[in-house]
Amino acid sequence: MTVALAPRVALKRTNDELKALAERGAAELRSLAAGEASPADVIAWVARNFSMTAAAVACSMADAALPHLVAEQLPGVDVLFLDTGYHFAETRFTRDEVGRVLDVRIVDVLPEQTVTEQDAQFGARLHDRDPALCCERRKVAPLKDALSGYEVWFTGVRREEAPTRVNTPLVQWDGRNGLVKVNPVAAWTFDDLLDYAGAHQVPVNLLVSNGYPSIGCEPCTQPVAAGADPRSGRWAGLSKTECGLHG
């Protein structure tokens, strides 16, 4: 599929309209069954209420399960890749494969500064000295700017990943970014994710099979021992557990 460097800008409904739609969607999905709605049900709700150009998928390129799920019902959807300048080669390879084999449009989301420019202003290896500031400049702020052109975004956040994510809803209002946030695979386990990827033969980052169940920037990500917290390899040895994209 076409690889793009800028998002498509869609005419947005007001925040009040989108917030009300998120609340209706959450109620509608709860009423589908005694249990939770499936990822396909959640994406179908989005497809009924939003155009393809109003939606974006945030993808870390650990795997392409979420882009595949969404593209089944919203073909050609934008997939946002936060090009921090610090990614593993395997992550960049996965990004290229996702753009090649799935019916999606890759959007490279770039920070305001290159790594060299950031080093000149803040000193080298800001991620070691102030990882929160580095994430803010290279992930959080660029994503916020990119999302301003959309009405809804999909994330791959799963409740089992961390204590900070155990209450993740399927649909919610994202007041910080001013749009609807949808987490279709919130109830999935890591094994569910890999089973789906295997069944549909979608790209999976080679690092996943080499001890990296959660993949971020190379300087801040380490392999994880079998059975350990899947996010324990992120900012290992620091109190930081989230980059800030999800609160």
C-alpha positions as CSV (number, residue, x, y, z in Angstrom):
1,M,0.0,0.0,0.0
2,T,1.0,3.6,-0.4
3,V,3.4,4.9,2.2
4,A,2.6,8.4,3.4
5,L,4.4,11.1,5.4
6,A,1.4,13.1,6.4
7,P,-2.1,12.2,7.7
8,R,-5.3,12.9,5.7
9,V,-7.2,15.7,7.3
10,A,-10.9,15.0,7.7
11,L,-13.6,17.4,8.7
12,K,-14.1,16.7,12.4
13,R,-17.3,16.7,14.4
14,T,-17.2,18.8,17.6
15,N,-15.7,17.5,20.8
16,D,-19.2,17.4,22.4
17,E,-20.6,15.4,19.5
18,L,-17.7,12.9,19.6
19,K,-17.8,12.5,23.4
20,A,-21.6,11.7,23.2
21,L,-20.9,9.2,20.4
22,A,-18.2,7.5,22.5
23,E,-20.7,7.2,25.4
24,R,-23.4,5.8,23.1
25,G,-20.9,3.4,21.6
26,A,-19.7,2.1,25.0
27,A,-23.4,1.5,26.0
28,E,-24.2,-0.2,22.6
29,L,-21.3,-2.6,22.8
30,R,-22.1,-3.5,26.4
31,S,-25.6,-4.5,25.3
32,L,-24.5,-6.9,22.5
33,A,-24.0,-9.8,24.9
34,A,-23.6,-10.8,28.5
35,G,-19.9,-10.7,28.0
36,E,-17.8,-8.2,26.2
37,A,-18.1,-7.3,22.6
38,S,-15.5,-9.0,20.4
39,P,-12.7,-7.0,18.6
40,A,-14.7,-7.4,15.3
41,D,-17.9,-6.1,17.0
42,V,-16.0,-3.0,18.3
43,I,-14.5,-2.3,14.9
44,A,-17.8,-2.8,13.2
45,W,-19.3,-0.1,15.5
46,V,-16.5,2.3,14.4
47,A,-17.1,1.4,10.7
48,R,-20.8,2.3,11.1
49,N,-20.1,5.6,12.8
50,F,-16.9,6.9,11.2
51,S,-15.4,7.1,7.8
52,M,-12.2,5.4,6.9
53,T,-10.4,8.8,6.6
54,A,-11.6,9.8,10.1
55,A,-9.9,6.8,11.7
56,A,-6.3,6.0,12.6
57,V,-4.5,3.0,14.0
58,A,-1.6,3.5,16.4
59,C,0.9,0.7,15.9
60,S,4.2,0.0,17.7
61,M,5.1,-2.5,15.1
62,A,5.5,-5.3,17.6
63,D,2.9,-7.1,15.4
64,A,0.3,-6.3,12.8
65,A,-2.7,-8.0,14.4
66,L,-4.5,-4.7,15.2
67,P,-3.9,-3.1,11.7
68,H,-5.2,-6.4,10.1
69,L,-8.3,-6.5,12.3
70,V,-9.2,-2.9,11.5
71,A,-8.3,-3.1,7.8
72,E,-10.8,-6.0,7.4
73,Q,-13.6,-3.5,7.9
74,L,-11.9,-0.2,7.2
75,P,-9.6,-1.0,4.2
76,G,-7.0,1.7,3.5
77,V,-7.1,3.0,7.1
78,D,-4.2,5.1,8.2
79,V,-1.6,3.3,10.5
80,L,0.4,5.8,12.5
81,F,4.1,4.8,13.2
82,L,5.9,7.0,15.7
83,D,9.3,7.3,14.0
84,T,11.3,8.3,17.1
85,G,14.7,7.9,15.5
86,Y,15.5,5.2,18.1
87,H,13.8,2.1,16.7
88,F,15.3,-1.4,16.4
89,A,16.1,-2.4,12.8
90,E,13.5,-5.2,13.3
91,T,10.8,-2.7,14.1
92,R,11.5,-0.7,10.9
93,F,11.4,-3.9,8.9
94,T,8.1,-4.8,10.4
95,R,6.7,-1.3,9.5
96,D,7.8,-1.9,5.9
97,E,6.1,-5.3,5.8
98,V,2.9,-4.0,7.3
99,G,2.7,-1.4,4.5
100,R,3.5,-4.0,1.9
101,V,1.1,-6.8,2.8
102,L,-1.9,-5.1,4.5
103,D,-4.5,-2.8,3.0
104,V,-3.5,0.2,5.1
105,R,-1.7,3.5,4.6
106,I,1.4,4.0,6.7
107,V,1.8,7.4,8.2
108,D,5.2,8.2,9.6
109,V,4.8,10.5,12.6
110,L,8.0,12.5,13.1
111,P,9.2,14.5,16.2
112,E,9.8,18.2,15.8
113,Q,13.6,17.6,16.1
114,T,15.9,14.9,14.8
115,V,17.9,13.0,17.3
116,T,21.0,15.1,16.4
117,E,19.0,18.3,16.9
118,Q,17.7,17.1,20.2
119,D,21.2,16.1,21.4
120,A,22.4,19.6,20.5
121,Q,19.8,21.2,22.7
122,F,19.5,18.7,25.6
123,G,22.7,16.7,25.4
124,A,23.2,13.2,24.2
125,R,21.2,10.3,25.5
126,L,18.3,12.3,27.0
127,H,16.5,9.0,27.3
128,D,18.9,8.0,30.0
129,R,18.7,11.2,32.0
130,D,15.1,12.2,31.6
131,P,13.1,9.4,29.8
132,A,9.8,11.2,30.5
133,L,11.0,14.3,28.6
134,C,12.4,12.2,25.8
135,C,9.1,10.3,25.4
136,E,7.1,13.6,25.5
137,R,9.2,15.1,22.7
138,R,9.5,12.1,20.5
139,K,6.2,10.2,21.1
140,V,3.5,12.0,23.0
141,A,3.6,15.5,21.4
142,P,4.0,14.2,17.8
143,L,1.1,11.8,18.3
144,K,-1.1,14.5,19.7
145,D,-0.4,16.7,16.6
146,A,-1.1,13.8,14.2
147,L,-4.3,12.8,15.9
148,S,-5.7,16.3,15.5
149,G,-6.8,15.3,12.0
150,Y,-8.9,12.4,13.1
151,E,-12.1,11.6,15.0
152,V,-11.2,8.2,16.3
153,W,-8.1,6.2,17.0
154,F,-7.5,2.5,17.6
155,T,-4.9,1.3,20.1
156,G,-3.5,-2.1,20.9
157,V,-3.6,-1.6,24.6
158,R,-4.4,-4.8,26.5
159,R,-5.4,-5.1,30.2
160,E,-3.0,-7.9,31.0
161,E,0.0,-5.8,30.0
162,A,0.4,-3.8,33.2
163,P,-1.5,-2.7,36.4
164,T,-2.0,0.7,34.8
165,R,-4.0,-0.9,32.1
166,V,-6.4,-3.3,33.9
167,N,-9.4,-1.0,33.6
168,T,-9.0,-0.2,29.9
169,P,-12.5,0.1,28.3
170,L,-13.3,-0.9,24.7
171,V,-14.5,2.6,23.8
172,Q,-13.8,5.9,25.6
173,W,-13.6,9.6,25.2
174,D,-9.9,10.8,25.0
175,G,-10.2,14.3,26.3
176,R,-6.4,14.9,26.2
177,N,-6.3,14.3,22.4
178,G,-9.9,15.4,21.6
179,L,-11.2,12.3,19.9
180,V,-12.7,8.8,20.5
181,K,-10.3,6.2,21.6
182,V,-11.0,2.5,20.8
183,N,-9.2,-0.4,22.3
184,P,-10.6,-3.5,20.5
185,V,-8.2,-6.1,21.9
186,A,-8.3,-4.8,25.5
187,A,-9.4,-8.2,26.8
188,W,-6.9,-10.3,24.7
189,T,-3.9,-12.1,26.2
190,F,-0.5,-12.1,24.6
191,D,-1.2,-15.6,23.4
192,D,-4.5,-14.4,21.8
193,L,-2.5,-11.8,19.9
194,L,0.1,-14.3,18.6
195,D,-2.7,-16.9,17.7
196,Y,-4.5,-14.3,15.6
197,A,-1.2,-13.2,13.9
198,G,-0.4,-16.8,13.1
199,A,-3.9,-17.7,11.9
200,H,-4.0,-14.7,9.5
201,Q,-0.3,-14.7,8.6
202,V,0.3,-11.1,9.5
203,P,3.7,-9.6,10.2
204,V,5.2,-10.1,13.7
205,N,8.4,-8.3,14.8
206,L,11.3,-10.8,14.9
207,L,12.1,-9.5,18.4
208,V,8.9,-11.0,19.8
209,S,10.3,-14.5,19.5
210,N,13.6,-13.4,21.0
211,G,12.3,-12.3,24.4
212,Y,10.8,-8.9,23.7
213,P,7.0,-9.2,24.3
214,S,6.8,-5.4,24.6
215,I,8.9,-3.3,22.1
216,G,9.7,0.4,22.3
217,C,12.8,2.4,21.4
218,E,16.0,0.4,21.3
219,P,17.9,2.3,24.1
220,C,15.0,1.8,26.5
221,T,13.9,-1.8,25.8
222,Q,15.5,-5.0,27.0
223,P,14.5,-8.7,26.6
224,V,12.3,-10.2,29.3
225,A,12.8,-13.5,31.1
226,A,10.2,-16.2,30.5
227,G,7.2,-15.6,32.8
228,A,8.2,-12.1,33.8
229,D,6.1,-9.0,33.5
230,P,5.9,-8.4,29.7
231,R,6.6,-4.7,30.2
232,S,9.5,-5.2,32.6
233,G,11.9,-4.8,29.8
234,R,10.7,-1.2,29.2
235,W,12.8,1.4,31.1
236,A,14.3,-1.4,33.2
237,G,15.6,-0.2,36.5
238,L,13.5,3.0,36.4
239,S,10.2,3.8,38.0
240,K,8.8,4.7,34.6
241,T,6.3,2.2,33.2
242,E,4.5,4.1,30.5
243,C,5.6,6.4,27.7
244,G,2.7,8.7,28.3
245,L,0.6,7.9,25.2
246,H,-2.1,6.3,27.3
247,G,-2.1,8.4,30.4
